[in-house]
Amino acid sequence: MKASRRFLAALAAALTSLAVVGSPAVAAPPGNDTFSGAEAIAAMPFAASLDTTEATTDSDDDELNSWCGAPAMDASVWYSYTATADEALLADVSASDYSAGVFVAIGAPGSFEVLGCGPGGAVWEAFTGETYYIVVIDDQQDGTGNGGQMELSIDVAPPPPALEITVNKNARFDSKTGAAILSGTFMCGSDAQFAFLEASVTQRVGRMLIRGYGATELTCDDTTRPWEMMVFGENGLFKGGKAVSATFSVACGMAFCSDYFSEDVIKLSGKKSVKPSAARVR
């Protein structure tokens, strides 16, 4: 009987110990996991760092995605902001350690209107008094996991990058290949994420209207550089004499793009044959 009492006492102590230690806690979704729990943003600029690995997805996320078609809508978290000024805003999640995307919408479940969406961030025009919902998701473009360490920043969107283009009115043509050789200068700001230059040439040769097109990417570093582009006729050879060129360029930053367009009468002067190339930017 004494042994039984000792056994029962040991068993009771063990059970008490288990009760104190307990089972491992199950991680809960973030408080702003759904529309109803959207975290209110008081003022701009705003920044948040959040573990979204336990965040979930529901029908409200699906409704947003019907506007944009992201590859996935995993691990969504919600924020709301009532604008205090008319301004363009940029929500940026590019510093997150997973493939994060952003949706910006107005309205409510069943009547959302998406104003902007995209991988890495989104831009939208905010108007005083309007409430906006900023939703950060895992779009699964990296193909792994559910969320991660989210890094969100929202601030006034930066202006478009600088862009300056010149076109030389005196151009050349290659007498052997019949290519028109255009040139000029360009400068685009180092804040540009990408930039390109396109040009077309139209020239009447006899009864034919010869047309050609060329394009090249631009290096943006705030430095003025020369550009040169060979344009080959699609339906014949360019000759010496007058022609019309149309030059178009775009430089895009995080939020906005700058563009340039000019239509010019140029003079093509003959030159010896050069090694053919589509375009060259020095």
Buried (B, 14 or more C-beta within 10 A) or exposed (E): EEEEEEEEEEEEEEEEEEEEEEEEEEEEBBEBBBBEEBBEBEEBEBEBEBBBBBBBBEEBBEBBBEBBEBBBBBBBBBBBBEBEEEBBBBBBBEBBEBBBBBBBBBEEEEEBEBBBBBBBBBBBEBEEEEBBBBBBBBBBBEEEBBBBBBBBBBBBBBEBBBBBBBBBEEBBBBBEBBBBBBBBEBBBBEBBEBBBBBBBBBBEBEEEEBBBEBBBEBBBEEEEBEBBBBBBBEEBBBBBBEBBBBBBBBBBBBBBBBEBEBEBEBBBEEEEEEEEEEBEBE
